[in-house]
């Protein structure tokens, strides 16, 4: 099933679904977030997450990696099949491979335990703003042959079929398309998409581009839209059919 992109704008106080089985951590974190105006819903099992996301319609999902019922990576994959809600993975693992696995599984961002509550709040707000499409000026609708990028609806279609993009992938596609046929470095892309995880792990932009290509291109190894310029960065240069 294609992703269902929420059409309601993220309010100044975002709604968060927090999936965490550590009762004390969940309680203290929720208290802090609520004290800063965040509407927090907490559940403690991974196998309950999808139904709760569909019920609550959060602006951001805060997802622990180690959960009873269903682990965080599998929860992330299942959510990504149904919704484009930003997902922040919470993990005690700090290795690069673990971060890449989370991003490839569909997470938009990650934060490592123990985390700063203030930093977490900033990441939640950034993801909510991004999902609401408030990351910068934009054309409302761009068409490149069969590819249509609609910023007002926060969706992209290819040949009339909706692409199941995460909020991060949509924003990445949008900023590249807005600067079509211009080479953008990794650093420029990170600044344009207002990355947070990427500030700690700059190569993760490559992971996001790779994921976007798999959804956008008929043959990701011979892309027609999103191309690599060796040693320089990436360029959105759609070819004529």
MARVO-862328 format. One record per residue: residue number from 1; residue in three letters; x, y, z of N, C-alpha, C in turn. Coordinates in steps of 0.05 Angstrom, whole numbers, plus 5000, padded with zeros to 4 digits. Each point is the difference from the previous one (the first is absolute). Example, Ala and Ser with C-alpha at 12.3 -4.5 7.8 and 13.67 -1.06 7.14 Angstrom:
REM MARVO-862328
[miba 1,"ALA",[5264,4886,5156],[4982,5024,5000],[5018,5024,5000]];
[miba 2,"SER",[4993,5021,4986],[5016,5024,5001],[4985,5022,5014]];
END
This chain:
REM MARVO-862328
[miba 1,"UNK",[5017,4976,5000],[4983,5024,5000],[5018,5025,5000]];
[miba 2,"UNK",[4992,5020,4985],[5015,5024,4999],[4997,5016,5026]];
[miba 3,"UNK",[5020,5017,5004],[5000,5016,5025],[4977,5019,5000]];
[miba 4,"UNK",[4988,5004,5023],[4979,5020,5003],[5012,5024,5014]];
[miba 5,"UNK",[5002,5022,4986],[5013,5024,5010],[4979,5017,5014]];
[miba 6,"UNK",[5004,5006,5025],[4981,5016,5015],[4997,5027,4988]];
[miba 7,"UNK",[4975,5009,4998],[4995,5027,4988],[4996,5021,5021]];
[miba 8,"UNK",[4999,4992,5026],[4996,5021,5020],[5026,5012,5008]];
[miba 9,"UNK",[5002,5027,5003],[5025,5013,5006],[5008,4994,5029]];
[miba 10,"UNK",[5026,4998,5004],[5010,4996,5027],[4996,5025,5016]];
[miba 11,"UNK",[4988,4999,5023],[4996,5024,5016],[5026,5008,5013]];
[miba 12,"UNK",[4999,5024,5013],[5024,5009,5013],[5007,4981,5023]];
[miba 13,"UNK",[4980,4986,5011],[5005,4980,5020],[4995,4973,4987]];
[miba 14,"UNK",[5021,4986,4990],[4996,4976,4985],[4989,4977,5017]];
[miba 15,"UNK",[4986,4982,4986],[4990,4976,5013],[5020,4977,4995]];
[miba 16,"UNK",[5008,4987,5021],[5020,4979,4999],[4990,4973,5011]];
[miba 17,"UNK",[5005,4979,4985],[4995,4973,5011],[5027,4989,5008]];
[miba 18,"UNK",[5003,4994,5026],[5025,4990,5011],[4998,4971,5007]];
[miba 19,"UNK",[5015,4983,4986],[5000,4971,5004],[5024,4992,5016]];
[miba 20,"UNK",[4997,4994,5026],[5022,4995,5018],[4991,4982,5022]];
[miba 21,"UNK",[5015,4978,5005],[4991,4982,5021],[5014,5005,5027]];
[miba 22,"UNK",[5019,5019,5001],[5012,5008,5026],[4981,5020,5012]];
[miba 23,"UNK",[4985,4991,5020],[4979,5017,5012],[5010,5026,5011]];
[miba 24,"UNK",[5023,4999,5015],[5010,5024,5012],[5010,5020,4979]];
[miba 25,"UNK",[5015,4990,4980],[5010,5018,4979],[4976,5012,4985]];
[miba 26,"UNK",[4980,4984,4994],[4977,5010,4985],[4985,5021,5016]];
[miba 27,"UNK",[4997,4995,5026],[4986,5019,5017],[5014,5027,5002]];
[miba 28,"UNK",[5026,4999,5006],[5016,5024,5003],[5002,5016,4974]];
[miba 29,"UNK",[5004,4985,4978],[5002,5013,4974],[4974,5013,4992]];
[miba 30,"UNK",[4978,4986,5005],[4974,5011,4993],[4994,5024,5017]];
[miba 31,"UNK",[5007,5000,5025],[4996,5023,5018],[5015,5024,4989]];
[miba 32,"UNK",[5025,4996,4992],[5015,5023,4989],[4988,5011,4975]];
[miba 33,"UNK",[4993,4982,4981],[4989,5009,4975],[4973,5014,5004]];
[miba 34,"UNK",[4983,4989,5018],[4975,5013,5006],[5003,5027,5012]];
[miba 35,"UNK",[5021,5004,5017],[5005,5026,5012],[5008,5020,4979]];
[miba 36,"UNK",[5008,4991,4976],[5007,5018,4979],[4979,5000,4978]];
[miba 37,"UNK",[4976,4992,5007],[4977,5003,4982],[4996,4977,4980]];
[miba 38,"UNK",[5015,4978,5003],[4997,4978,4981],[4978,4981,5010]];
[miba 39,"UNK",[4983,4992,4982],[4978,4981,5006],[5011,4972,4997]];
[miba 40,"UNK",[5005,4986,5022],[5014,4974,5000],[4981,4977,5006]];
[miba 41,"UNK",[5000,4980,4983],[4986,4975,5005],[5021,4978,5002]];
[miba 42,"UNK",[4999,4984,5022],[5020,4980,5005],[4988,4972,4999]];
[miba 43,"UNK",[5013,4982,4985],[4994,4971,5001],[5026,4985,5005]];
[miba 44,"UNK",[4997,4976,5010],[5024,4985,5008],[5006,4974,4985]];
[miba 45,"UNK",[4985,4996,4977],[5004,4976,4985],[5002,5007,4970]];
[miba 46,"UNK",[5018,4987,4986],[5003,5005,4972],[4977,4990,4983]];
[miba 47,"UNK",[4987,4978,5008],[4979,4989,4984],[4974,5017,5001]];
[miba 48,"UNK",[5000,5020,5018],[4977,5018,5002],[5004,5026,4984]];
[miba 49,"UNK",[5024,5003,4990],[5007,5026,4989],[4984,5008,4975]];
[miba 50,"UNK",[4997,4982,4981],[4987,5008,4975],[4972,5009,5005]];
[miba 51,"UNK",[4984,4984,5015],[4973,5007,5005],[4998,5027,5015]];
[miba 52,"UNK",[5019,5005,5018],[5000,5025,5015],[5007,5024,4983]];
[miba 53,"UNK",[5018,4996,4981],[5007,5022,4982],[4976,5007,4983]];
[miba 54,"UNK",[4986,4980,4990],[4976,5005,4983],[4978,5013,5016]];
[miba 55,"UNK",[4999,4994,5026],[4979,5011,5017],[5007,5029,5009]];
[miba 56,"UNK",[5025,5004,5009],[5008,5026,5011],[5007,5020,4979]];
[miba 57,"UNK",[5010,4990,4977],[5010,5017,4978],[5021,5020,5011]];
[miba 58,"UNK",[5022,4990,5011],[5020,5019,5011],[5015,5014,4978]];
[miba 59,"UNK",[5013,5022,5008],[5017,5015,4982],[5028,4987,4999]];
[miba 60,"UNK",[5008,4987,5022],[5026,4986,5002],[4996,4975,5016]];
[miba 61,"UNK",[5014,4978,4992],[5001,4976,5016],[5028,4998,5012]];
[miba 62,"UNK",[5001,4997,5026],[5025,4996,5015],[5001,4970,5007]];
[miba 63,"UNK",[5019,4986,4988],[4999,4970,5000],[5025,4988,5012]];
[miba 64,"UNK",[4997,4986,5022],[5023,4986,5012],[5007,4976,4982]];
[miba 65,"UNK",[5025,4992,5001],[5009,4978,4983],[4993,4973,5012]];
[miba 66,"UNK",[5004,4997,5027],[4995,4974,5013],[4973,5001,5013]];
[miba 67,"UNK",[4981,4985,4989],[4973,5001,5010],[4988,4972,5002]];
[miba 68,"UNK",[4982,4995,5019],[4986,4974,5001],[4978,5000,4978]];
[miba 69,"UNK",[4994,4976,4992],[4979,4997,4980],[5011,5001,4971]];
[miba 70,"UNK",[5015,5021,4994],[5011,5004,4974],[5023,5020,5003]];
[miba 71,"UNK",[5024,4994,4989],[5022,5018,5005],[4997,5026,4983]];
[miba 72,"UNK",[5015,5020,5008],[4996,5026,4988],[5005,5001,4970]];
[miba 73,"UNK",[5020,4985,4990],[5006,5000,4971],[4976,4989,4984]];
[miba 74,"UNK",[4988,4978,5010],[4977,4989,4986],[4976,5019,5002]];
[miba 75,"UNK",[4996,5012,5023],[4979,5020,5003],[5004,5022,4979]];
[miba 76,"UNK",[5025,5010,4998],[5006,5021,4981],[4993,4992,4971]];
[miba 77,"UNK",[5008,4976,4993],[4994,4991,4972],[4970,4998,4995]];
[miba 78,"UNK",[4985,4990,5020],[4971,4998,4996],[4987,5027,4999]];
[miba 79,"UNK",[5009,5018,5017],[4989,5027,4999],[5005,5013,4973]];
[miba 80,"UNK",[5024,4996,4990],[5008,5013,4975],[4984,4990,4976]];
[miba 81,"UNK",[4989,4976,5002],[4983,4989,4979],[4973,5014,4999]];
[miba 82,"UNK",[4992,5013,5023],[4973,5011,5002],[4999,5031,5003]];
[miba 83,"UNK",[5020,5011,5012],[4999,5029,5006],[5028,5013,4994]];
[miba 84,"UNK",[4999,5026,4997],[5025,5015,4995],[5007,5017,5025]];
[miba 85,"UNK",[4987,4994,5022],[5006,5015,5025],[5030,4998,5007]];
[miba 86,"UNK",[5013,5022,5007],[5028,4999,5008],[5004,4982,5024]];
[miba 87,"UNK",[5021,4983,4998],[5007,4981,5021],[5028,5007,5011]];
[miba 88,"UNK",[5002,5004,5026],[5025,5004,5013],[5006,4974,5015]];
[miba 89,"UNK",[5021,4987,4993],[5008,4975,5013],[5016,5006,5025]];
[miba 90,"UNK",[4993,4987,5022],[5015,5003,5025],[5016,4975,5005]];
[miba 91,"UNK",[5026,5002,5002],[5017,4976,5002],[5023,5004,5019]];
[miba 92,"UNK",[5007,4978,5014],[5023,5000,5017],[5025,4992,4984]];
[miba 93,"UNK",[4996,4992,4975],[5022,4992,4983],[5012,5024,4986]];
[miba 94,"UNK",[5026,5001,4999],[5013,5024,4989],[5016,4994,4975]];
[miba 95,"UNK",[5001,4975,4991],[5016,4993,4977],[4988,5011,4974]];
[miba 96,"UNK",[5017,5007,4981],[4991,5010,4974],[4981,4981,4986]];
[miba 97,"UNK",[5006,4974,5001],[4984,4980,4987],[4971,5000,5011]];
[miba 98,"UNK",[4998,5004,5027],[4973,5000,5012],[4985,5025,4991]];
[miba 99,"UNK",[5013,5023,4998],[4987,5024,4991],[4991,4997,4971]];
[miba 100,"UNK",[5017,4989,4983],[4993,4996,4972],[4976,4981,4998]];
[miba 101,"UNK",[5000,4979,5016],[4978,4981,5000],[4974,5014,5006]];
[miba 102,"UNK",[5000,5017,5020],[4976,5014,5008],[4990,5019,4978]];
[miba 103,"UNK",[5019,5014,4987],[4993,5018,4979],[4990,4985,4975]];
[miba 104,"UNK",[5013,4978,4994],[4991,4984,4977],[4973,4987,5006]];
[miba 105,"UNK",[4994,4995,5025],[4974,4988,5007],[4977,5020,4999]];
[miba 106,"UNK",[5006,5026,4996],[4979,5020,4997],[5001,5022,5020]];
[miba 107,"UNK",[5018,5000,5019],[5001,5021,5020],[5010,5026,4987]];
[miba 108,"UNK",[4989,5023,5010],[5009,5026,4990],[5023,5011,5016]];
[miba 109,"UNK",[5002,4991,5025],[5021,5011,5018],[5004,4979,5021]];
[miba 110,"UNK",[5021,5005,5016],[5005,4982,5023],[5012,5017,5022]];
[miba 111,"UNK",[4997,4989,5024],[5013,5013,5023],[5009,4977,5019]];
[miba 112,"UNK",[5024,5003,5011],[5012,4979,5016],[4995,5004,5029]];
[miba 113,"UNK",[4995,4978,5015],[4997,5000,5029],[5028,5000,5012]];
[miba 114,"UNK",[5004,5014,5022],[4981,5019,5012],[5000,5026,4984]];
[miba 115,"UNK",[4976,5012,4997],[4998,5023,4983],[4992,5025,5017]];
[miba 116,"UNK",[5006,5023,4989],[4992,5025,5012],[4971,5006,4994]];
[miba 117,"UNK",[4984,5005,5020],[4971,5006,4995],[4997,5025,4983]];
[miba 118,"UNK",[5018,5019,5003],[4999,5024,4984],[5005,4994,4971]];
[miba 119,"UNK",[5020,4983,4995],[5007,4993,4973],[4977,4984,4987]];
[miba 120,"UNK",[4988,4982,5015],[4977,4984,4990],[4978,5019,4992]];
[miba 121,"UNK",[4993,5019,5017],[4979,5019,4994],[5006,5015,4974]];
[miba 122,"UNK",[5025,5008,4996],[5008,5015,4976],[4996,4982,4975]];
[miba 123,"UNK",[5008,4975,5003],[4997,4981,4977],[4971,4996,4993]];
[miba 124,"UNK",[4983,4996,5021],[4971,4996,4995],[4989,5024,4986]];
[miba 125,"UNK",[5006,5024,5009],[4990,5024,4987],[5009,5003,4971]];
[miba 126,"UNK",[5026,4993,4996],[5011,5002,4972],[4985,4980,4982]];
[miba 127,"UNK",[4995,4976,5009],[4987,4980,4984],[4971,5008,4994]];
[miba 128,"UNK",[4987,5012,5020],[4972,5009,4997],[4999,5023,4979]];
[miba 129,"UNK",[5019,5018,5002],[5001,5022,4980],[5005,4989,4972]];
[miba 130,"UNK",[5018,4981,4998],[5006,4989,4974],[4976,4986,4988]];
[miba 131,"UNK",[4986,4985,5016],[4976,4985,4991],[4978,5019,4991]];
[miba 132,"UNK",[4999,5023,5013],[4980,5020,4993],[5008,5016,4975]];
[miba 133,"UNK",[5024,4995,4990],[5009,5013,4976],[5009,5029,5004]];
[miba 134,"UNK",[5009,5006,5025],[5008,5027,5006],[5030,5003,5000]];
[miba 135,"UNK",[5014,4985,4983],[5029,5001,5001],[5012,5021,4981]];
[miba 136,"UNK",[4983,5016,4987],[5011,5020,4983],[4981,5007,4977]];
[miba 137,"UNK",[5006,5021,4985],[4983,5007,4977],[5000,4978,4979]];
[miba 138,"UNK",[4977,4998,4986],[4999,4978,4981],[4978,5006,4979]];
[miba 139,"UNK",[5003,4987,4977],[4978,4999,4981],[4980,4979,5010]];
[miba 140,"UNK",[4974,5006,4997],[4980,4982,5010],[4999,4974,4984]];
[miba 141,"UNK",[5005,5002,4974],[4997,4976,4983],[5021,5001,4978]];
[miba 142,"UNK",[5015,4979,4997],[5021,4998,4980],[4995,4975,4984]];
[miba 143,"UNK",[5003,5002,4973],[4995,4977,4983],[5024,4995,4982]];
[miba 144,"UNK",[5010,4976,5000],[5023,4992,4984],[4991,4974,4985]];
[miba 145,"UNK",[4987,5004,4977],[4989,4977,4986],[4980,4985,5016]];
[miba 146,"UNK",[5005,4975,5006],[4982,4983,5015],[5001,5005,5030]];
[miba 147,"UNK",[5021,5015,5009],[5004,5005,5028],[4987,5026,5008]];
[miba 148,"UNK",[4982,5000,5020],[4987,5024,5010],[5006,5002,5030]];
[miba 149,"UNK",[5010,5023,5009],[5007,5005,5028],[4981,5022,5009]];
[miba 150,"UNK",[4982,4993,5019],[4979,5018,5009],[5006,5007,5030]];
[miba 151,"UNK",[5011,5024,5004],[5008,5008,5027],[4976,5006,5018]];
[miba 152,"UNK",[4978,5010,4988],[4977,5006,5016],[4987,4975,5012]];
[miba 153,"UNK",[5002,4978,4986],[4989,4974,5010],[5022,4983,5011]];
[miba 154,"UNK",[5025,5008,4999],[5023,4985,5010],[5001,4972,4988]];
[miba 155,"UNK",[4998,4998,4973],[5001,4974,4988],[5013,5003,4972]];
[miba 156,"UNK",[5011,4978,4991],[5011,4998,4973],[4988,4976,4986]];
[miba 157,"UNK",[4994,5004,4974],[4989,4978,4985],[5017,4995,4975]];
[miba 158,"UNK",[5002,4976,4991],[5015,4992,4977],[4981,4984,4982]];
[miba 159,"UNK",[4994,5010,4977],[4981,4986,4982],[4973,4997,5013]];
[miba 160,"UNK",[4993,5020,5017],[4974,4999,5013],[4999,4984,5026]];
[miba 161,"UNK",[5022,4986,5007],[5001,4984,5024],[5015,5014,5022]];
[miba 162,"UNK",[4989,5002,5024],[5013,5013,5022],[5025,4985,5009]];
[miba 163,"UNK",[5021,5015,5004],[5025,4988,5010],[4999,5000,5030]];
[miba 164,"UNK",[5007,4977,5012],[4998,4996,5029],[5025,5012,5013]];
[miba 165,"UNK",[5001,5026,5001],[5024,5014,5011],[4996,5008,5029]];
[miba 166,"UNK",[5022,4999,5015],[5000,5011,5027],[4999,5030,4997]];
[miba 167,"UNK",[4995,5014,5022],[5000,5029,5000],[5028,5011,4992]];
[miba 168,"UNK",[5021,4986,5009],[5027,5008,4994],[5006,4996,4970]];
[miba 169,"UNK",[4991,4977,4990],[5005,4994,4971],[4985,5020,4983]];
[miba 170,"UNK",[4975,5007,5008],[4985,5019,4984],[5014,5027,5000]];
[miba 171,"UNK",[5009,5009,5023],[5014,5026,5002],[5026,5000,4983]];
[miba 172,"UNK",[5014,4977,5002],[5025,4998,4984],[4994,5002,4970]];
[miba 173,"UNK",[4979,4985,4991],[4993,5002,4972],[4991,5028,4992]];
[miba 174,"UNK",[4985,5013,5018],[4990,5027,4994],[5023,5020,4997]];
[miba 175,"UNK",[5019,5000,5019],[5021,5020,4999],[5018,4995,4975]];
[miba 176,"UNK",[5004,4975,4993],[5016,4994,4976],[4985,5009,4975]];
[miba 177,"UNK",[4973,4994,4999],[4985,5008,4977],[4998,5030,4996]];
[miba 178,"UNK",[4998,5014,5023],[4999,5030,4999],[5026,5011,4988]];
[miba 179,"UNK",[5022,4985,5001],[5026,5008,4990],[5008,4981,4978]];
[miba 180,"UNK",[4981,4993,4983],[5006,4981,4978],[5023,5008,4983]];
[miba 181,"UNK",[5017,4980,4994],[5023,5003,4983],[5023,5017,5013]];
[miba 182,"UNK",[4998,5002,5027],[5022,5012,5015],[5012,4979,5018]];
[miba 183,"UNK",[5026,4998,5000],[5014,4981,5018],[4999,5011,5029]];
[miba 184,"UNK",[4991,4983,5018],[4999,5007,5028],[5018,4982,5016]];
[miba 185,"UNK",[5017,5011,5016],[5018,4984,5017],[4984,4988,5023]];
[miba 186,"UNK",[5012,4981,5014],[4987,4988,5024],[4995,5022,5020]];
[miba 187,"UNK",[5020,5018,5004],[4997,5021,5020],[4977,5019,4992]];
[miba 188,"UNK",[4997,5006,4975],[4977,5017,4992],[4974,4986,5004]];
[miba 189,"UNK",[4998,4975,4994],[4976,4985,5004],[4993,4999,5030]];
[miba 190,"UNK",[5019,4995,5017],[4995,4999,5028],[4989,5026,5011]];
[miba 191,"UNK",[5011,5022,4989],[4990,5026,5009],[4972,5005,4990]];
[miba 192,"UNK",[4995,4992,4975],[4973,5005,4988],[4978,4984,5013]];
[miba 193,"UNK",[5007,4975,5008],[4979,4984,5013],[5000,5003,5030]];
[miba 194,"UNK",[5017,5017,5010],[5002,5006,5029],[5003,4974,5015]];
[miba 195,"UNK",[5020,4984,4992],[5004,4974,5013],[5008,5003,5029]];
[miba 196,"UNK",[4994,4979,5015],[5009,4999,5028],[5017,4975,5004]];
[miba 197,"UNK",[4990,4977,4993],[5017,4976,5002],[5025,5003,4983]];
[miba 198,"UNK",[4997,5013,4977],[5022,5003,4981],[5023,5017,5011]];
[miba 199,"UNK",[4994,5017,5019],[5021,5016,5012],[5019,4983,5015]];
[miba 200,"UNK",[4991,4977,5010],[5017,4982,5015],[5011,4978,4981]];
[miba 201,"UNK",[4987,4996,4978],[5007,4978,4982],[4997,5009,4971]];
[miba 202,"UNK",[5019,5014,4990],[4996,5014,4975],[4997,4982,4976]];
[miba 203,"UNK",[5009,4975,5001],[4997,4982,4978],[4971,4989,4997]];
[miba 204,"UNK",[4984,5005,5020],[4972,4990,4999],[4985,5013,4977]];
[miba 205,"UNK",[5008,5023,4989],[4987,5011,4977],[5001,4981,4977]];
[miba 206,"UNK",[5022,4984,4998],[5002,4980,4979],[4979,4978,5004]];
[miba 207,"UNK",[4995,4993,5025],[4980,4980,5006],[4972,5010,4990]];
[miba 208,"UNK",[4994,5025,5007],[4974,5011,4992],[4997,5001,4969]];
[miba 209,"UNK",[5022,5009,4987],[4999,5001,4971],[4996,4972,4988]];
[miba 210,"UNK",[5014,4980,5011],[4997,4973,4991],[4972,4990,5003]];
[miba 211,"UNK",[4987,5006,5023],[4973,4991,5005],[4981,5014,4981]];
[miba 212,"UNK",[5004,5026,4995],[4984,5015,4982],[5002,4989,4971]];
[miba 213,"UNK",[5024,4994,4992],[5004,4989,4973],[4985,4974,4996]];
[miba 214,"UNK",[5000,4983,5021],[4986,4974,4997],[4970,5003,4996]];
[miba 215,"UNK",[4989,5022,5010],[4972,5005,4997],[4994,5016,4974]];
[miba 216,"UNK",[5019,5016,4991],[4995,5018,4978],[5008,4989,4973]];
[miba 217,"UNK",[5022,4984,5000],[5011,4991,4975],[4992,4972,4992]];
[miba 218,"UNK",[4995,4996,4974],[4994,4973,4991],[5025,4982,5003]];
[miba 219,"UNK",[5023,5012,4995],[5026,4987,5004],[5018,5018,5016]];
[miba 220,"UNK",[5001,4996,5027],[5017,5018,5017],[5029,5001,4992]];
[miba 221,"UNK",[5010,4980,4986],[5028,5000,4992],[5005,5017,4975]];
[miba 222,"UNK",[4978,5006,4985],[5001,5017,4977],[4978,5021,5002]];
[miba 223,"UNK",[5003,5018,5019],[4978,5019,5006],[4994,5019,4978]];
[miba 224,"UNK",[4974,5007,4997],[4991,5019,4980],[4996,5027,5013]];
[miba 225,"UNK",[4997,5001,5026],[4993,5025,5014],[5023,5009,5018]];
[miba 226,"UNK",[5007,4984,5019],[5018,5008,5022],[5028,4987,4995]];
[miba 227,"UNK",[5019,5017,4994],[5026,4989,4991],[5022,5010,5019]];
[miba 228,"UNK",[5021,4983,5001],[5023,5006,5016],[5021,5014,4982]];
[miba 229,"UNK",[5012,5021,5010],[5022,5013,4987],[5025,4994,5018]];
[miba 230,"UNK",[5016,4982,4990],[5022,4990,5017],[5018,5023,5010]];
[miba 231,"UNK",[5003,4999,5027],[5017,5020,5013],[4987,5026,5004]];
[miba 232,"UNK",[4975,5003,4991],[4987,5026,5003],[4974,4999,5015]];
[miba 233,"UNK",[4983,4979,4995],[4975,4998,5014],[4979,4988,4982]];
[miba 234,"UNK",[4976,5012,5000],[4977,4988,4985],[4987,5021,4983]];
[miba 235,"UNK",[4986,4991,4979],[4986,5018,4982],[4974,4988,4992]];
[miba 236,"UNK",[4979,5016,5000],[4974,4991,4989],[4999,5010,4971]];
[miba 237,"UNK",[5003,4981,4982],[5001,5007,4971],[4983,4980,4985]];
[miba 238,"UNK",[4973,5004,5000],[4983,4980,4987],[5005,4998,4970]];
[miba 239,"UNK",[5001,4976,4991],[5004,4995,4971],[4973,4998,4986]];
[miba 240,"UNK",[5000,5008,4975],[4976,4997,4984],[4995,4970,4995]];
[miba 241,"UNK",[4975,4991,5001],[4994,4972,4995],[5007,4992,4972]];
END
